[in-house]
Amino acid sequence: MKAKPGFNLRNVCGEQIIVAEGKENIDFSNIISMNESSAYLWKEVQQLESFTHEDLAKLLLEQYEVDEDTAYTDAKQLAEQWRQAGIVE
């Protein structure tokens, strides 16, 4: 997977929101709110050429005190949510 260009994280009234920017994303009408950990992961994957849910889990394990099974389960679910929202390809 990779983060689609033009989907940027912004702080809007204290909420971490994915904002679609650029002509290619003009029809994107979803609002995607991120919690602290998903916002952290989004910032990290935007710097990567590509990533897997295993990469997300490793990032979670490095940043948070979470067990490996929970990290992998959460990372897989988050990657699928991002895919369904159309912000990764």
Secondary structure, DSSP 8 states (H G I E B T S, - for coil): --B-TTEEEEEETTEEEEEE-SGGGTT----EEE-HHHHHHHHHHTTSS---HHHHHHHHHHHS---HHHHHHHHHHHHHHHHHHTSB-
